[in-house]
Amino acid sequence: MCGDLCDAECPEPQVCVIDSAFVCYDRSIGGCDFDSLTLTREYCSSGEVCATRSDRPAMGSFGGGCFGAEYCREAAELGLRQVCVYSDGSLMEEGPPDEGACPPAPDEMEPFCGGSCGACPAHEPASGALVAEWFRSCLGINEEREFGVCAFDGGQPCRPGADSYALYCPRYEGRPCACIVFRDPDGTLREAGNTTFVESCLAYRERYPDAVECLDPVEWTPL
């Protein structure tokens, strides 16, 4: 740890994340960036949990660094002014359950992630695509689910009328994309989601049928 809690300095290229975690952190590994508690622009491609200052979720738009569940538990015991937030906006309490071995990858570019599955693989935009970079995310882990699914480009969320991926995915990736949209605890489907490949979304829905829906990006109907 670093900052007010100790005198140690962080080795380069790490920095001390004073405002959210009080630990040395390499920002090059990515982080978490919420537009709101129900829509994430980027979320912990490492398969870990987003740690942010405890007053930030109430602000709506916020960000932070990605850490393991054990850090979140220790930080809570130390009384640090931070909370750990899952990609669905819920707060980490005990941590994800242990679900054992990683399920088979539905798509090698967008597999399951978190737990024994580990991090999402790098996925750069296809050659010729009018996109500078992807915001990589591991979505879906929470107190009930150890595994998430890899998704990309949360900077352009799926929502009715935003159908650019209907053309992009077949043309540049060679297969169709789906909008993976999570449900609130009462079962209500959220108004927007993130993009992943169809097979990845369908496999995740099969494993967690009450958690997500896979929607056609043009028709906005279930696949």
CYANA upper distance limits for C-alpha pairs under 8 A (distance plus 0.5 A):
  1 MET  CA      5 LEU  CA      7.38
  1 MET  CA      6 CYS  CA      7.29
  1 MET  CA      8 ALA  CA      8.00
  1 MET  CA     22 PHE  CA      6.23
  1 MET  CA     23 VAL  CA      4.77
  1 MET  CA     24 CYS  CA      6.83
  2 CYS  CA      6 CYS  CA      5.83
  2 CYS  CA      7 ASP  CA      7.14
  2 CYS  CA      8 ALA  CA      6.27
  2 CYS  CA      9 GLU  CA      7.02
  2 CYS  CA     10 CYS  CA      7.69
  2 CYS  CA     16 CYS  CA      6.56
  2 CYS  CA     18 ILE  CA      8.19
  2 CYS  CA     22 PHE  CA      5.87
  2 CYS  CA     23 VAL  CA      5.75
  2 CYS  CA     24 CYS  CA      6.98
  3 GLY  CA      7 ASP  CA      7.53
  3 GLY  CA      8 ALA  CA      8.31
  3 GLY  CA     16 CYS  CA      7.01
  3 GLY  CA     17 VAL  CA      8.47
  3 GLY  CA     18 ILE  CA      6.47
  3 GLY  CA     22 PHE  CA      6.31
  3 GLY  CA     23 VAL  CA      8.10
  4 ASP  CA     22 PHE  CA      8.20
  5 LEU  CA     22 PHE  CA      7.91
  9 GLU  CA     16 CYS  CA      8.35
 10 CYS  CA     14 GLN  CA      6.31
 10 CYS  CA     15 VAL  CA      6.37
 10 CYS  CA     16 CYS  CA      6.86
 10 CYS  CA     24 CYS  CA      6.04
 11 PRO  CA     15 VAL  CA      8.16
 11 PRO  CA     24 CYS  CA      8.46
 13 PRO  CA     26 ASP  CA      6.83
 14 GLN  CA     24 CYS  CA      6.21
 14 GLN  CA     25 TYR  CA      5.48
 14 GLN  CA     26 ASP  CA      4.90
 14 GLN  CA     27 ARG  CA      7.57
 15 VAL  CA     24 CYS  CA      5.87
 15 VAL  CA     25 TYR  CA      5.95
 15 VAL  CA     26 ASP  CA      7.01
 15 VAL  CA     27 ARG  CA      8.22
 16 CYS  CA     22 PHE  CA      6.73
 16 CYS  CA     23 VAL  CA      6.03
 16 CYS  CA     24 CYS  CA      5.10
 16 CYS  CA     25 TYR  CA      6.75
 17 VAL  CA     21 ALA  CA      6.01
 17 VAL  CA     22 PHE  CA      5.74
 17 VAL  CA     23 VAL  CA      6.21
 17 VAL  CA     24 CYS  CA      6.86
 17 VAL  CA     25 TYR  CA      7.03
 18 ILE  CA     22 PHE  CA      5.11
 18 ILE  CA     23 VAL  CA      7.72
 19 ASP  CA     52 THR  CA      8.20
 19 ASP  CA     53 ARG  CA      6.72
 20 SER  CA     51 ALA  CA      6.92
 20 SER  CA     52 THR  CA      5.05
 20 SER  CA     53 ARG  CA      4.86
 20 SER  CA     54 SER  CA      8.36
 20 SER  CA     64 GLY  CA      7.00
 20 SER  CA     65 GLY  CA      8.09
 20 SER  CA     81 ARG  CA      7.76
 20 SER  CA     82 GLN  CA      6.17
 21 ALA  CA     51 ALA  CA      7.02
 21 ALA  CA     52 THR  CA      7.29
 21 ALA  CA     53 ARG  CA      7.87
 21 ALA  CA     65 GLY  CA      8.12
 21 ALA  CA     75 ALA  CA      8.42
 21 ALA  CA     80 LEU  CA      8.14
 21 ALA  CA     82 GLN  CA      7.02
 25 TYR  CA     65 GLY  CA      8.15
 27 ARG  CA     31 GLY  CA      7.60
 27 ARG  CA     65 GLY  CA      8.27
 29 ILE  CA     46 SER  CA      8.29
 30 GLY  CA     44 CYS  CA      7.16
 30 GLY  CA     45 SER  CA      7.79
 30 GLY  CA     65 GLY  CA      8.03
 30 GLY  CA     66 CYS  CA      8.24
 31 GLY  CA     42 GLU  CA      7.53
 31 GLY  CA     43 TYR  CA      6.74
 31 GLY  CA     44 CYS  CA      5.78
 31 GLY  CA     45 SER  CA      8.28
 31 GLY  CA     50 CYS  CA      7.75
 31 GLY  CA     63 GLY  CA      7.96
 31 GLY  CA     64 GLY  CA      6.53
 31 GLY  CA     65 GLY  CA      5.17
 31 GLY  CA     66 CYS  CA      5.99
 32 CYS  CA     40 THR  CA      8.19
 32 CYS  CA     41 ARG  CA      8.09
 32 CYS  CA     42 GLU  CA      5.62
 32 CYS  CA     43 TYR  CA      4.78
 32 CYS  CA     44 CYS  CA      6.10
 32 CYS  CA     50 CYS  CA      6.44
 32 CYS  CA     63 GLY  CA      5.75
 32 CYS  CA     64 GLY  CA      5.88
 32 CYS  CA     65 GLY  CA      6.59
 32 CYS  CA     66 CYS  CA      7.37
 33 ASP  CA     40 THR  CA      6.53
 33 ASP  CA     41 ARG  CA      5.91
 33 ASP  CA     42 GLU  CA      5.53
 33 ASP  CA     43 TYR  CA      6.84
 33 ASP  CA     61 SER  CA      8.20
 33 ASP  CA     62 PHE  CA      6.50
 33 ASP  CA     63 GLY  CA      4.74
 33 ASP  CA     64 GLY  CA      7.30
 34 PHE  CA     39 LEU  CA      6.61
 34 PHE  CA     40 THR  CA      4.75
 34 PHE  CA     41 ARG  CA      6.07
 34 PHE  CA     42 GLU  CA      7.49
 34 PHE  CA     43 TYR  CA      8.44
 34 PHE  CA     60 GLY  CA      8.15
 34 PHE  CA     61 SER  CA      5.89
 34 PHE  CA     62 PHE  CA      5.82
 34 PHE  CA     63 GLY  CA      6.46
 35 ASP  CA     39 LEU  CA      6.19
 35 ASP  CA     40 THR  CA      6.22
 35 ASP  CA     41 ARG  CA      6.83
 35 ASP  CA     60 GLY  CA      7.27
 35 ASP  CA     61 SER  CA      5.10
 35 ASP  CA     62 PHE  CA      7.37
 36 SER  CA     40 THR  CA      7.28
 36 SER  CA     60 GLY  CA      5.17
 36 SER  CA     61 SER  CA      5.50
 36 SER  CA     62 PHE  CA      8.00
 37 LEU  CA     57 PRO  CA      7.50
 37 LEU  CA     60 GLY  CA      6.76
 37 LEU  CA     61 SER  CA      8.12
 37 LEU  CA     88 ASP  CA      7.37
 37 LEU  CA     89 GLY  CA      5.07
 37 LEU  CA     90 SER  CA      8.47
 38 THR  CA     88 ASP  CA      6.53
 38 THR  CA     89 GLY  CA      6.47
 38 THR  CA    190 ARG  CA      7.93
 39 LEU  CA     88 ASP  CA      8.05
 39 LEU  CA    192 ALA  CA      7.61
 39 LEU  CA    193 GLY  CA      7.40
 40 THR  CA     87 SER  CA      7.17
 40 THR  CA    154 GLY  CA      7.08
 41 ARG  CA    135 PHE  CA      7.56
 41 ARG  CA    153 ASP  CA      7.98
 41 ARG  CA    154 GLY  CA      4.71
 41 ARG  CA    155 GLY  CA      5.67
 41 ARG  CA    156 GLN  CA      8.40
 41 ARG  CA    157 PRO  CA      8.09
 42 GLU  CA    135 PHE  CA      5.93
 42 GLU  CA    136 ARG  CA      6.59
 42 GLU  CA    137 SER  CA      5.89
 42 GLU  CA    153 ASP  CA      8.28
 42 GLU  CA    154 GLY  CA      6.29
 42 GLU  CA    155 GLY  CA      8.02
 43 TYR  CA     50 CYS  CA      7.81
 43 TYR  CA     87 SER  CA      6.88
 43 TYR  CA    136 ARG  CA      7.48
 43 TYR  CA    137 SER  CA      4.98
 43 TYR  CA    138 CYS  CA      6.54
 43 TYR  CA    139 LEU  CA      7.43
 44 CYS  CA     48 GLU  CA      6.35
 44 CYS  CA     49 VAL  CA      7.10
 44 CYS  CA     50 CYS  CA      7.20
 44 CYS  CA     65 GLY  CA      8.35
 44 CYS  CA     66 CYS  CA      6.17
 44 CYS  CA    136 ARG  CA      8.11
 44 CYS  CA    137 SER  CA      6.11
 44 CYS  CA    138 CYS  CA      6.42
 45 SER  CA    119 ALA  CA      6.24
 45 SER  CA    120 CYS  CA      5.85
 45 SER  CA    136 ARG  CA      6.09
 45 SER  CA    137 SER  CA      5.02
 45 SER  CA    138 CYS  CA      5.35
 45 SER  CA    150 CYS  CA      7.92
 46 SER  CA     66 CYS  CA      7.99
 46 SER  CA    114 GLY  CA      7.77
 46 SER  CA    118 GLY  CA      7.22
 46 SER  CA    119 ALA  CA      4.66
 46 SER  CA    120 CYS  CA      6.83
 46 SER  CA    138 CYS  CA      7.70
 47 GLY  CA    113 CYS  CA      6.20
 47 GLY  CA    114 GLY  CA      4.48
 47 GLY  CA    115 GLY  CA      7.61
 47 GLY  CA    118 GLY  CA      6.42
 47 GLY  CA    119 ALA  CA      5.56
 47 GLY  CA    120 CYS  CA      7.70
 47 GLY  CA    138 CYS  CA      6.15
 47 GLY  CA    148 GLY  CA      7.98
 48 GLU  CA     66 CYS  CA      6.17
 48 GLU  CA     67 PHE  CA      5.85
 48 GLU  CA     68 GLY  CA      5.65
 48 GLU  CA     69 ALA  CA      7.64
 48 GLU  CA    114 GLY  CA      7.07
 49 VAL  CA     66 CYS  CA      5.74
 49 VAL  CA     67 PHE  CA      5.85
 49 VAL  CA     68 GLY  CA      6.56
 49 VAL  CA     69 ALA  CA      7.11
 49 VAL  CA     84 CYS  CA      6.77
 49 VAL  CA     85 VAL  CA      6.97
 49 VAL  CA     86 TYR  CA      6.51
 50 CYS  CA     63 GLY  CA      8.48
 50 CYS  CA     64 GLY  CA      6.54
 50 CYS  CA     65 GLY  CA      6.10
 50 CYS  CA     66 CYS  CA      5.13
 50 CYS  CA     67 PHE  CA      6.98
 50 CYS  CA     84 CYS  CA      5.83
 50 CYS  CA     85 VAL  CA      5.75
 50 CYS  CA     86 TYR  CA      6.90
 50 CYS  CA     87 SER  CA      8.30
 51 ALA  CA     64 GLY  CA      6.00
 51 ALA  CA     65 GLY  CA      5.95
 51 ALA  CA     66 CYS  CA      6.50
 51 ALA  CA     67 PHE  CA      7.19
 51 ALA  CA     72 CYS  CA      7.87
 51 ALA  CA     82 GLN  CA      7.12
 51 ALA  CA     83 VAL  CA      6.20
 51 ALA  CA     84 CYS  CA      4.78
 51 ALA  CA     85 VAL  CA      6.85
 52 THR  CA     56 ARG  CA      7.32
 52 THR  CA     62 PHE  CA      8.41
 52 THR  CA     63 GLY  CA      7.00
 52 THR  CA     64 GLY  CA      5.20
 52 THR  CA     65 GLY  CA      7.36
 52 THR  CA     82 GLN  CA      5.88
 52 THR  CA     83 VAL  CA      6.16
 52 THR  CA     84 CYS  CA      6.81
 52 THR  CA     85 VAL  CA      8.07
 53 ARG  CA     64 GLY  CA      8.26
 53 ARG  CA     81 ARG  CA      6.32
 53 ARG  CA     82 GLN  CA      4.55
 53 ARG  CA     83 VAL  CA      6.65
 54 SER  CA     81 ARG  CA      5.94
 54 SER  CA     82 GLN  CA      4.69
 54 SER  CA     83 VAL  CA      5.57
 55 ASP  CA     59 MET  CA      7.80
 55 ASP  CA     82 GLN  CA      8.26
 56 ARG  CA     60 GLY  CA      7.76
 56 ARG  CA     61 SER  CA      8.21
 56 ARG  CA     62 PHE  CA      6.44
 57 PRO  CA     61 SER  CA      7.68
 57 PRO  CA     62 PHE  CA      6.96
 67 PHE  CA     71 TYR  CA      6.88
 67 PHE  CA     72 CYS  CA      7.72
 68 GLY  CA     72 CYS  CA      7.26
 69 ALA  CA     73 ARG  CA      6.85
 69 ALA  CA     95 GLY  CA      6.32
 69 ALA  CA     96 PRO  CA      8.36
 70 GLU  CA     74 GLU  CA      6.74
 71 TYR  CA     75 ALA  CA      6.47
 72 CYS  CA     76 ALA  CA      6.74
 72 CYS  CA     83 VAL  CA      7.86
 72 CYS  CA     84 CYS  CA      6.66
 72 CYS  CA     92 MET  CA      8.36
 73 ARG  CA     77 GLU  CA      6.91
 73 ARG  CA     93 GLU  CA      8.33
 73 ARG  CA     94 GLU  CA      7.99
 74 GLU  CA     78 LEU  CA      6.77
 75 ALA  CA     79 GLY  CA      6.77
 75 ALA  CA     80 LEU  CA      6.11
 75 ALA  CA     82 GLN  CA      8.11
 76 ALA  CA     80 LEU  CA      6.71
 76 ALA  CA     82 GLN  CA      8.23
 76 ALA  CA     83 VAL  CA      8.10
 83 VAL  CA     91 LEU  CA      7.64
 83 VAL  CA     92 MET  CA      8.12
 84 CYS  CA     91 LEU  CA      6.40
 84 CYS  CA     92 MET  CA      5.95
 85 VAL  CA     89 GLY  CA      6.32
 85 VAL  CA     90 SER  CA      6.25
 85 VAL  CA     91 LEU  CA      5.06
 85 VAL  CA     92 MET  CA      6.27
 86 TYR  CA     90 SER  CA      5.97
 86 TYR  CA     91 LEU  CA      6.63
 86 TYR  CA     92 MET  CA      7.05
 86 TYR  CA    140 GLY  CA      8.26
 86 TYR  CA    141 ILE  CA      7.07
 86 TYR  CA    142 ASN  CA      6.27
 87 SER  CA    139 LEU  CA      6.25
 87 SER  CA    140 GLY  CA      6.75
 87 SER  CA    141 ILE  CA      7.50
 87 SER  CA    142 ASN  CA      8.23
 88 ASP  CA    139 LEU  CA      8.30
 88 ASP  CA    140 GLY  CA      7.27
 88 ASP  CA    142 ASN  CA      8.19
 88 ASP  CA    182 PHE  CA      8.06
 90 SER  CA    142 ASN  CA      7.99
 92 MET  CA    142 ASN  CA      7.63
 92 MET  CA    143 GLU  CA      7.26
 93 GLU  CA    143 GLU  CA      7.91
 94 GLU  CA    143 GLU  CA      7.55
 95 GLY  CA    142 ASN  CA      7.67
 95 GLY  CA    143 GLU  CA      6.06
 96 PRO  CA    141 ILE  CA      7.37
 96 PRO  CA    142 ASN  CA      6.00
 96 PRO  CA    143 GLU  CA      5.01
 96 PRO  CA    144 GLU  CA      6.69
 96 PRO  CA    145 ARG  CA      6.42
 96 PRO  CA    146 GLU  CA      5.41
 97 PRO  CA    143 GLU  CA      7.01
 97 PRO  CA    144 GLU  CA      6.80
 97 PRO  CA    145 ARG  CA      6.82
 97 PRO  CA    146 GLU  CA      5.93
 98 ASP  CA    115 GLY  CA      8.13
 98 ASP  CA    146 GLU  CA      6.77
 99 GLU  CA    145 ARG  CA      8.41
 99 GLU  CA    146 GLU  CA      6.68
 99 GLU  CA    147 PHE  CA      8.45
100 GLY  CA    116 SER  CA      7.60
101 ALA  CA    116 SER  CA      6.45
101 ALA  CA    117 CYS  CA      8.18
102 CYS  CA    112 PHE  CA      8.11
102 CYS  CA    115 GLY  CA      7.97
102 CYS  CA    116 SER  CA      5.78
102 CYS  CA    117 CYS  CA      5.42
102 CYS  CA    147 PHE  CA      8.48
103 PRO  CA    112 PHE  CA      7.67
103 PRO  CA    117 CYS  CA      8.20
104 PRO  CA    112 PHE  CA      8.48
105 ALA  CA    110 GLU  CA      8.33
105 ALA  CA    111 PRO  CA      5.24
105 ALA  CA    112 PHE  CA      6.68
105 ALA  CA    200 SER  CA      8.38
106 PRO  CA    110 GLU  CA      7.98
106 PRO  CA    111 PRO  CA      6.31
106 PRO  CA    112 PHE  CA      8.15
106 PRO  CA    199 GLU  CA      6.33
106 PRO  CA    200 SER  CA      5.58
106 PRO  CA    203 ALA  CA      6.75
107 ASP  CA    111 PRO  CA      5.80
107 ASP  CA    197 PHE  CA      8.15
107 ASP  CA    199 GLU  CA      7.08
107 ASP  CA    200 SER  CA      6.36
109 MET  CA    121 PRO  CA      7.07
109 MET  CA    122 ALA  CA      8.47
109 MET  CA    123 HIS  CA      7.37
110 GLU  CA    120 CYS  CA      7.68
110 GLU  CA    121 PRO  CA      8.06
110 GLU  CA    149 VAL  CA      7.48
110 GLU  CA    150 CYS  CA      5.40
110 GLU  CA    151 ALA  CA      6.93
110 GLU  CA    196 THR  CA      7.28
110 GLU  CA    197 PHE  CA      7.33
110 GLU  CA    200 SER  CA      6.76
111 PRO  CA    120 CYS  CA      7.59
111 PRO  CA    149 VAL  CA      6.52
111 PRO  CA    150 CYS  CA      6.28
111 PRO  CA    200 SER  CA      6.93
112 PHE  CA    117 CYS  CA      6.84
112 PHE  CA    120 CYS  CA      8.22
112 PHE  CA    147 PHE  CA      6.86
112 PHE  CA    148 GLY  CA      6.06
112 PHE  CA    149 VAL  CA      4.76
112 PHE  CA    150 CYS  CA      6.55
112 PHE  CA    200 SER  CA      8.25
112 PHE  CA    204 TYR  CA      8.27
113 CYS  CA    117 CYS  CA      5.25
113 CYS  CA    118 GLY  CA      5.78
113 CYS  CA    119 ALA  CA      6.08
113 CYS  CA    120 CYS  CA      6.44
113 CYS  CA    138 CYS  CA      6.64
113 CYS  CA    147 PHE  CA      6.14
113 CYS  CA    148 GLY  CA      5.54
113 CYS  CA    149 VAL  CA      5.98
113 CYS  CA    150 CYS  CA      6.85
114 GLY  CA    118 GLY  CA      5.26
114 GLY  CA    119 ALA  CA      6.71
114 GLY  CA    138 CYS  CA      7.81
114 GLY  CA    141 ILE  CA      7.76
114 GLY  CA    146 GLU  CA      7.03
114 GLY  CA    147 PHE  CA      5.59
114 GLY  CA    148 GLY  CA      6.45
115 GLY  CA    146 GLU  CA      6.34
115 GLY  CA    147 PHE  CA      6.61
117 CYS  CA    147 PHE  CA      7.96
119 ALA  CA    138 CYS  CA      8.17
120 CYS  CA    136 ARG  CA      8.13
120 CYS  CA    137 SER  CA      8.00
120 CYS  CA    138 CYS  CA      7.17
120 CYS  CA    150 CYS  CA      6.36
122 ALA  CA    136 ARG  CA      8.40
123 HIS  CA    134 TRP  CA      7.76
123 HIS  CA    136 ARG  CA      8.20
124 GLU  CA    133 GLU  CA      6.85
124 GLU  CA    134 TRP  CA      6.90
125 PRO  CA    129 ALA  CA      6.92
125 PRO  CA    131 VAL  CA      6.91
125 PRO  CA    132 ALA  CA      7.65
125 PRO  CA    133 GLU  CA      6.64
125 PRO  CA    134 TRP  CA      7.11
126 ALA  CA    172 TYR  CA      6.27
126 ALA  CA    173 GLU  CA      7.25
127 SER  CA    172 TYR  CA      8.04
128 GLY  CA    172 TYR  CA      8.37
129 ALA  CA    168 TYR  CA      8.34
129 ALA  CA    172 TYR  CA      7.50
133 GLU  CA    153 ASP  CA      8.34
134 TRP  CA    152 PHE  CA      6.32
134 TRP  CA    153 ASP  CA      5.19
134 TRP  CA    154 GLY  CA      8.29
134 TRP  CA    155 GLY  CA      8.46
135 PHE  CA    152 PHE  CA      6.16
135 PHE  CA    153 ASP  CA      5.13
135 PHE  CA    154 GLY  CA      6.33
135 PHE  CA    155 GLY  CA      7.16
136 ARG  CA    150 CYS  CA      7.83
136 ARG  CA    151 ALA  CA      6.71
136 ARG  CA    152 PHE  CA      5.35
136 ARG  CA    153 ASP  CA      6.94
136 ARG  CA    154 GLY  CA      8.02
137 SER  CA    150 CYS  CA      6.23
137 SER  CA    151 ALA  CA      5.82
137 SER  CA    152 PHE  CA      6.64
137 SER  CA    154 GLY  CA      8.17
138 CYS  CA    148 GLY  CA      6.08
138 CYS  CA    149 VAL  CA      5.96
138 CYS  CA    150 CYS  CA      5.12
138 CYS  CA    151 ALA  CA      6.88
139 LEU  CA    148 GLY  CA      5.39
139 LEU  CA    149 VAL  CA      5.91
139 LEU  CA    150 CYS  CA      6.84
139 LEU  CA    151 ALA  CA      7.53
140 GLY  CA    145 ARG  CA      7.62
140 GLY  CA    147 PHE  CA      7.36
140 GLY  CA    148 GLY  CA      4.89
140 GLY  CA    149 VAL  CA      7.07
140 GLY  CA    182 PHE  CA      8.41
141 ILE  CA    145 ARG  CA      5.64
141 ILE  CA    146 GLU  CA      5.89
141 ILE  CA    147 PHE  CA      5.91
141 ILE  CA    148 GLY  CA      5.41
142 ASN  CA    146 GLU  CA      7.15
148 GLY  CA    204 TYR  CA      8.42
149 VAL  CA    200 SER  CA      7.66
149 VAL  CA    201 CYS  CA      8.13
149 VAL  CA    204 TYR  CA      7.30
150 CYS  CA    196 THR  CA      7.45
151 ALA  CA    194 ASN  CA      7.04
151 ALA  CA    195 THR  CA      6.08
151 ALA  CA    196 THR  CA      5.12
151 ALA  CA    197 PHE  CA      8.40
152 PHE  CA    194 ASN  CA      7.54
152 PHE  CA    195 THR  CA      6.20
152 PHE  CA    196 THR  CA      6.71
153 ASP  CA    157 PRO  CA      7.82
153 ASP  CA    194 ASN  CA      7.88
153 ASP  CA    195 THR  CA      7.32
154 GLY  CA    194 ASN  CA      6.22
154 GLY  CA    195 THR  CA      7.72
156 GLN  CA    194 ASN  CA      8.38
157 PRO  CA    162 ALA  CA      8.37
157 PRO  CA    192 ALA  CA      6.95
157 PRO  CA    193 GLY  CA      6.19
157 PRO  CA    194 ASN  CA      5.67
157 PRO  CA    195 THR  CA      7.60
158 CYS  CA    162 ALA  CA      6.55
158 CYS  CA    163 ASP  CA      7.90
158 CYS  CA    179 CYS  CA      6.28
158 CYS  CA    192 ALA  CA      5.94
158 CYS  CA    193 GLY  CA      5.49
158 CYS  CA    194 ASN  CA      5.91
158 CYS  CA    195 THR  CA      6.99
158 CYS  CA    217 PRO  CA      7.45
159 ARG  CA    163 ASP  CA      8.35
159 ARG  CA    191 GLU  CA      7.11
159 ARG  CA    192 ALA  CA      5.16
159 ARG  CA    193 GLY  CA      7.15
159 ARG  CA    217 PRO  CA      8.14
159 ARG  CA    220 TRP  CA      8.42
160 PRO  CA    192 ALA  CA      8.33
160 PRO  CA    217 PRO  CA      7.99
160 PRO  CA    218 VAL  CA      7.92
160 PRO  CA    219 GLU  CA      8.50
160 PRO  CA    220 TRP  CA      6.75
161 GLY  CA    218 VAL  CA      7.56
162 ALA  CA    217 PRO  CA      7.84
162 ALA  CA    218 VAL  CA      8.17
163 ASP  CA    167 LEU  CA      8.22
163 ASP  CA    217 PRO  CA      5.75
163 ASP  CA    218 VAL  CA      5.75
164 SER  CA    168 TYR  CA      6.79
165 TYR  CA    169 CYS  CA      6.10
165 TYR  CA    177 CYS  CA      7.08
165 TYR  CA    195 THR  CA      8.46
165 TYR  CA    217 PRO  CA      7.47
166 ALA  CA    170 PRO  CA      7.79
166 ALA  CA    176 PRO  CA      7.43
166 ALA  CA    177 CYS  CA      7.22
166 ALA  CA    217 PRO  CA      6.47
166 ALA  CA    218 VAL  CA      7.07
167 LEU  CA    171 ARG  CA      6.70
168 TYR  CA    172 TYR  CA      6.24
168 TYR  CA    173 GLU  CA      7.83
169 CYS  CA    173 GLU  CA      5.38
169 CYS  CA    174 GLY  CA      6.85
169 CYS  CA    175 ARG  CA      6.28
169 CYS  CA    176 PRO  CA      5.65
169 CYS  CA    177 CYS  CA      6.20
170 PRO  CA    174 GLY  CA      5.05
170 PRO  CA    175 ARG  CA      5.10
170 PRO  CA    176 PRO  CA      5.65
170 PRO  CA    177 CYS  CA      8.29
171 ARG  CA    175 ARG  CA      8.35
175 ARG  CA    197 PHE  CA      7.85
176 PRO  CA    197 PHE  CA      6.65
176 PRO  CA    198 VAL  CA      6.52
177 CYS  CA    195 THR  CA      7.09
177 CYS  CA    196 THR  CA      6.12
177 CYS  CA    197 PHE  CA      4.68
177 CYS  CA    198 VAL  CA      5.49
177 CYS  CA    217 PRO  CA      8.11
178 ALA  CA    195 THR  CA      6.41
178 ALA  CA    196 THR  CA      6.18
178 ALA  CA    197 PHE  CA      6.10
178 ALA  CA    198 VAL  CA      5.33
178 ALA  CA    201 CYS  CA      7.27
178 ALA  CA    214 CYS  CA      6.54
178 ALA  CA    215 LEU  CA      6.26
178 ALA  CA    216 ASP  CA      6.15
178 ALA  CA    217 PRO  CA      6.57
179 CYS  CA    193 GLY  CA      6.52
179 CYS  CA    194 ASN  CA      6.05
179 CYS  CA    195 THR  CA      5.34
179 CYS  CA    196 THR  CA      7.01
179 CYS  CA    201 CYS  CA      8.37
179 CYS  CA    214 CYS  CA      6.17
179 CYS  CA    215 LEU  CA      5.56
179 CYS  CA    216 ASP  CA      6.96
179 CYS  CA    217 PRO  CA      6.40
180 ILE  CA    193 GLY  CA      6.06
180 ILE  CA    194 ASN  CA      5.98
180 ILE  CA    195 THR  CA      6.62
180 ILE  CA    196 THR  CA      7.27
180 ILE  CA    201 CYS  CA      6.62
180 ILE  CA    212 VAL  CA      7.18
180 ILE  CA    213 GLU  CA      6.46
180 ILE  CA    214 CYS  CA      5.37
180 ILE  CA    215 LEU  CA      7.03
181 VAL  CA    189 LEU  CA      7.38
181 VAL  CA    190 ARG  CA      6.84
181 VAL  CA    191 GLU  CA      8.37
181 VAL  CA    192 ALA  CA      6.85
181 VAL  CA    193 GLY  CA      4.88
181 VAL  CA    194 ASN  CA      7.18
181 VAL  CA    212 VAL  CA      6.08
181 VAL  CA    213 GLU  CA      5.84
181 VAL  CA    214 CYS  CA      6.91
181 VAL  CA    215 LEU  CA      7.89
182 PHE  CA    189 LEU  CA      6.73
182 PHE  CA    190 ARG  CA      6.59
182 PHE  CA    193 GLY  CA      7.43
182 PHE  CA    211 ALA  CA      6.36
182 PHE  CA    212 VAL  CA      4.78
182 PHE  CA    213 GLU  CA      6.87
183 ARG  CA    187 GLY  CA      5.81
183 ARG  CA    188 THR  CA      5.82
183 ARG  CA    189 LEU  CA      4.95
183 ARG  CA    190 ARG  CA      6.25
183 ARG  CA    210 ASP  CA      8.08
183 ARG  CA    211 ALA  CA      5.98
183 ARG  CA    212 VAL  CA      6.10
183 ARG  CA    213 GLU  CA      8.10
184 ASP  CA    188 THR  CA      5.76
184 ASP  CA    189 LEU  CA      6.92
184 ASP  CA    190 ARG  CA      7.29
184 ASP  CA    211 ALA  CA      8.45
187 GLY  CA    210 ASP  CA      7.83
187 GLY  CA    211 ALA  CA      8.31
189 LEU  CA    212 VAL  CA      8.37
189 LEU  CA    213 GLU  CA      8.18
196 THR  CA    200 SER  CA      7.14
196 THR  CA    201 CYS  CA      7.01
197 PHE  CA    201 CYS  CA      6.86
198 VAL  CA    202 LEU  CA      6.64
198 VAL  CA    214 CYS  CA      8.18
199 GLU  CA    203 ALA  CA      6.60
200 SER  CA    204 TYR  CA      6.76
201 CYS  CA    205 ARG  CA      6.63
201 CYS  CA    214 CYS  CA      6.45
202 LEU  CA    206 GLU  CA      6.59
202 LEU  CA    214 CYS  CA      7.08
202 LEU  CA    223 LEU  CA      8.50
203 ALA  CA    207 ARG  CA      6.91
204 TYR  CA    208 TYR  CA      6.57
204 TYR  CA    209 PRO  CA      8.32
204 TYR  CA    212 VAL  CA      8.41
205 ARG  CA    209 PRO  CA      5.26
205 ARG  CA    210 ASP  CA      8.24
205 ARG  CA    211 ALA  CA      7.73
205 ARG  CA    212 VAL  CA      6.32
205 ARG  CA    213 GLU  CA      7.00
205 ARG  CA    214 CYS  CA      7.79
208 TYR  CA    212 VAL  CA      7.54
209 PRO  CA    213 GLU  CA      8.26
213 GLU  CA    222 PRO  CA      7.20
214 CYS  CA    222 PRO  CA      6.10
214 CYS  CA    223 LEU  CA      6.23
215 LEU  CA    219 GLU  CA      8.38
215 LEU  CA    220 TRP  CA      5.85
215 LEU  CA    221 THR  CA      5.64
215 LEU  CA    222 PRO  CA      4.96
215 LEU  CA    223 LEU  CA      6.05
216 ASP  CA    220 TRP  CA      5.43
216 ASP  CA    221 THR  CA      5.93
216 ASP  CA    222 PRO  CA      6.77
216 ASP  CA    223 LEU  CA      6.59
